[in-house]
């Protein structure tokens, strides 16, 4: 399912955007190839591309696309789906991918909290290291509660601005 041709766009300008946004994602810690694939999907009108389309657009190998998509799927930034009547996979990015990715981070934060609680117990809460771990734990507990409230406010804001998704 090739993306429809859009004649009012300069392909070079789109490519510059993809590379610029990918560079910003890399600065924030995302590996380079997943950042480029994510930016390409995000800039696609359909938000859906096959491995071949991504490879052609980004001038990268199928192996590079595969590795990038695997990473992005693990981070809940893209989803995989089968083309109807085909064994080929398509990769999709949705408008709420950031929400999904951040929501799934809450699970990671909870695991960190559990590990930190164990560390405080193991090291002793009255030791310098134990106090440092306790402060780190308190930070993550604070962040977790703030994220919950922020996400609820975002759902309301998104619905007001974009309607039900």
C-alpha positions as CSV (number, residue, x, y, z in Angstrom):
1,X,0.0,0.0,0.0
2,X,2.1,2.9,-1.3
3,X,1.4,6.3,0.1
4,X,-0.6,8.5,-2.3
5,X,1.6,11.0,-4.1
6,X,1.3,14.4,-2.6
7,X,2.3,17.0,-5.2
8,X,2.2,20.1,-3.0
9,X,5.2,18.9,-0.9
10,X,8.8,19.4,-1.7
11,X,10.4,15.9,-1.1
12,X,13.7,17.5,-0.2
13,X,12.0,19.7,2.5
14,X,10.3,16.6,3.9
15,X,13.6,14.7,3.9
16,X,15.2,17.7,5.7
17,X,12.5,17.6,8.3
18,X,12.9,13.9,8.9
19,X,16.6,14.2,9.4
20,X,16.3,17.3,11.6
21,X,13.6,15.8,13.8
22,X,15.5,12.5,14.0
23,X,18.6,14.4,15.1
24,X,16.6,15.9,17.9
25,X,15.4,12.5,19.0
26,X,19.0,11.2,18.9
27,X,20.0,14.2,21.1
28,X,17.3,13.0,23.6
29,X,18.8,9.5,23.6
30,X,17.0,7.6,20.9
31,X,19.3,5.5,18.7
32,X,19.9,7.0,15.2
33,X,18.2,4.5,13.0
34,X,15.0,4.1,15.1
35,X,14.8,7.9,15.3
36,X,15.0,8.2,11.4
37,X,12.3,5.5,11.0
38,X,10.0,7.1,13.5
39,X,10.4,10.5,11.9
40,X,9.7,9.1,8.5
41,X,6.5,7.4,9.7
42,X,5.4,10.5,11.6
43,X,5.8,12.6,8.5
44,X,3.9,10.2,6.3
45,X,0.2,11.2,5.7
46,X,-1.0,7.7,6.3
47,X,1.3,7.1,9.2
48,X,1.8,3.6,7.8
49,X,4.7,2.3,5.7
50,X,6.1,-1.1,4.7
51,X,9.8,-2.1,5.2
52,X,10.4,-1.5,1.5
53,X,8.9,2.0,1.6
54,X,10.9,2.9,4.7
55,X,14.1,1.5,3.1
56,X,13.5,3.5,-0.1
57,X,12.6,6.7,1.6
58,X,15.5,6.6,4.1
59,X,18.0,4.8,1.7
60,X,18.6,2.1,4.3
61,X,18.8,-1.7,4.2
62,X,16.0,-4.0,5.2
63,X,18.0,-5.2,8.1
64,X,18.3,-1.6,9.4
65,X,14.6,-1.1,9.0
66,X,13.9,-4.4,10.9
67,X,16.2,-3.5,13.8
68,X,14.8,0.0,14.0
69,X,11.2,-1.2,14.0
70,X,11.9,-3.8,16.6
71,X,13.3,-1.2,18.9
72,X,10.4,1.2,18.3
73,X,7.9,-1.5,18.9
74,X,9.5,-2.4,22.2
75,X,9.3,1.2,23.2
76,X,5.6,1.3,22.1
77,X,6.3,4.0,19.6
78,X,5.1,2.0,16.5
79,X,2.8,-0.9,16.0
80,X,3.1,-3.7,13.5
81,X,0.2,-5.0,11.4
82,X,-0.2,-7.3,8.5
83,X,-1.3,-6.1,5.1
84,X,-4.7,-7.6,4.3
85,X,-4.3,-10.7,2.3
86,X,-0.5,-10.6,2.5
87,X,2.3,-11.8,4.8
88,X,4.0,-8.4,4.5
89,X,4.1,-6.2,7.6
90,X,3.3,-2.6,7.8
91,X,4.4,-0.3,10.5
92,X,2.1,2.3,12.0
93,X,2.5,5.4,14.1
94,X,-0.6,7.1,15.5
95,X,-1.2,10.5,16.9
96,X,-1.3,9.1,20.4
97,X,2.0,7.2,20.2
98,X,3.6,9.6,22.6
99,X,0.8,9.0,25.1
100,X,1.2,5.2,24.7
101,X,5.0,5.4,25.0
102,X,4.8,7.5,28.2
103,X,2.0,5.4,29.7
104,X,4.2,2.3,29.2
105,X,7.1,4.1,30.9
106,X,5.0,3.9,34.1
107,X,5.6,0.2,34.3
108,X,9.3,0.8,34.1
109,X,9.2,3.4,36.8
110,X,7.3,1.0,39.1
111,X,10.0,-1.7,38.6
112,X,12.6,0.9,39.4
113,X,10.7,1.8,42.5
114,X,10.6,-1.8,43.6
115,X,14.3,-2.2,43.1
116,X,15.0,1.0,45.0
117,X,12.9,-0.1,47.9
118,X,14.9,-3.3,48.0
119,X,18.1,-1.3,47.9
120,X,17.1,1.0,50.7
121,X,16.3,-2.1,52.8
122,X,19.6,-3.8,51.8
123,X,21.8,-0.8,52.4
124,X,20.0,0.6,55.4
125,X,17.9,3.7,55.4
126,X,20.3,5.4,57.9
127,X,23.4,5.1,55.6
128,X,24.4,7.7,53.1
129,X,23.8,5.3,50.2
130,X,20.4,4.3,51.7
131,X,19.3,7.9,52.0
132,X,20.4,8.6,48.4
133,X,18.3,5.6,47.2
134,X,15.4,6.7,49.4
135,X,15.5,10.2,47.8
136,X,15.7,8.7,44.4
137,X,12.7,6.5,45.2
138,X,10.7,9.5,46.5
139,X,11.5,11.3,43.2
140,X,10.1,8.4,41.1
141,X,7.0,8.1,43.3
142,X,6.4,11.8,42.9
143,X,7.0,11.6,39.1
144,X,4.6,8.6,38.8
145,X,1.8,10.5,40.5
146,X,2.4,13.6,38.4
147,X,2.4,11.5,35.2
148,X,-1.0,10.0,36.2
149,X,-2.5,13.4,36.6
150,X,-0.9,14.9,33.6
151,X,-2.1,12.0,31.4
152,X,-5.7,12.5,32.6
153,X,-5.4,16.2,31.8
154,X,-4.0,15.4,28.4
155,X,-6.9,13.0,27.5
156,X,-9.3,15.8,28.3
157,X,-7.3,18.4,26.4
158,X,-6.9,16.0,23.4
159,X,-10.6,15.3,23.2
160,X,-11.4,19.0,23.4
161,X,-8.9,19.9,20.7
162,X,-9.1,16.9,18.3
163,X,-12.3,15.1,19.3
164,X,-12.6,11.4,20.2
165,X,-9.8,9.4,18.8
